[in-house]
């Protein structure tokens, strides 16, 4: 499996009063990493939406917090595609701090038609790129 790596610095706005990354910040970080993975694969959300009328929605998500990240930490988010279906994909995103996994997110994304708000088949040009990531 090919992994996409996204470097990230923890800023003050990402933390709670104690300087520890606020739990919901990990969701935002993970979204940024997935967006950059798509961009690096040749797709941008806005262009994909305009050309095909599809977007990706989170259907299921689970987070395993092992250790906290704190203010000024340099993290890397490793994202890999675990399964590719007709309209869905399962991903795993591991947050690394000094090479150690501190948070793992497993999620299912669904390709959906934004007009009908229903699942839609993944466009072939997307499928071809994602299959190379498997």
C-alpha positions in Angstrom: 0.0 0.0 0.0 1.2 3.5 -0.8 1.2 6.0 2.0 0.7 9.7 1.7 2.7 11.8 4.2 1.5 15.2 5.4 3.7 17.2 7.7 2.0 19.4 10.3 3.0 21.8 13.1 0.8 22.1 16.2 -0.1 25.8 16.8 -1.6 27.5 19.8 -5.1 27.5 18.2 -5.0 23.7 18.0 -4.6 23.2 21.7 -6.6 23.5 24.9 -5.7 25.6 27.9 -3.0 23.1 29.0 -1.2 23.3 25.6 -2.3 19.8 24.6 -3.9 19.2 21.2 -7.7 19.5 21.6 -9.3 16.1 20.6 -11.4 17.6 17.8 -8.3 19.2 16.2 -7.2 15.8 15.1 -10.3 15.6 12.9 -9.4 18.9 11.2 -5.8 17.7 10.8 -6.9 14.4 9.2 -9.2 16.3 6.8 -6.3 18.5 5.7 -4.1 15.4 5.1 -6.8 13.7 3.0 -7.3 16.9 1.0 -3.6 17.1 0.3 -3.5 13.4 -0.6 -6.3 14.1 -3.2 -4.5 17.2 -4.5 -1.2 15.3 -4.8 -3.1 12.6 -6.8 -4.3 15.3 -9.2 -7.8 16.1 -7.8 -9.0 19.2 -6.1 -12.3 19.0 -4.2 -13.8 22.1 -5.9 -12.8 21.0 -9.4 -14.1 17.5 -8.8 -17.4 18.8 -7.5 -17.7 21.2 -10.5 -16.8 18.5 -13.1 -18.7 15.5 -11.6 -21.1 16.8 -9.0 -19.6 14.4 -6.4 -18.0 15.0 -3.0 -16.7 12.7 -0.3 -18.6 12.4 3.0 -17.4 10.7 6.2 -19.7 7.8 6.9 -17.9 6.2 9.8 -14.9 7.2 11.9 -13.1 5.8 14.9 -10.2 7.4 16.7 -7.6 5.7 19.0 -5.7 8.3 21.1 -2.5 6.8 22.5 -0.4 9.8 23.5 -1.0 13.5 23.2 0.6 16.0 20.9 1.4 19.4 22.4 2.1 22.9 21.3 4.9 23.2 18.7 5.1 19.5 18.0 6.0 18.5 14.5 3.7 15.7 13.4 3.4 13.6 10.2 0.1 12.1 9.2 0.5 8.9 7.2 -2.7 8.2 5.2 -3.2 4.9 3.4 -6.2 3.5 1.4 -7.2 0.2 2.9 -10.2 -0.7 0.8 -11.8 0.7 -2.4 -15.4 -0.2 -3.2 -17.8 1.1 -5.9 -18.9 4.1 -3.9 -16.8 3.9 -0.7 -13.3 3.8 0.5 -11.8 2.9 3.9 -8.7 4.8 5.0 -6.3 4.7 7.9 -4.5 7.8 9.1 -1.7 7.5 11.6 -0.3 10.5 13.4 3.4 10.2 14.0 5.4 12.1 16.5 9.2 11.5 16.4 8.4 8.3 14.4 6.0 7.0 17.1 2.2 6.4 16.3 0.3 8.6 18.8 -3.2 8.7 17.2 -4.9 6.4 14.7 -8.0 7.3 12.7 -9.9 4.7 10.7 -12.7 6.0 8.5 -15.0 5.2 5.7 -15.6 7.8 3.0 -18.6 7.6 0.7 -18.6 9.2 -2.7 -21.9 11.0 -3.0 -23.9 13.0 -5.5 -24.3 16.4 -3.9 -27.6 17.1 -5.7 -29.4 13.9 -4.6 -27.4 13.5 -1.3 -27.1 9.7 -2.2 -24.2 7.5 -2.7 -22.7 7.6 -6.2 -20.2 5.4 -8.0 -16.7 6.7 -7.9 -15.8 8.3 -11.3 -13.5 6.1 -13.3 -10.7 8.7 -13.4 -10.7 8.8 -9.6 -10.9 5.0 -9.3 -7.9 4.6 -11.6 -5.8 6.9 -9.4 -7.0 5.3 -6.1 -6.4 1.8 -7.4 -2.7 2.7 -7.8 -2.6 3.7 -4.2 -3.7 0.2 -3.1 
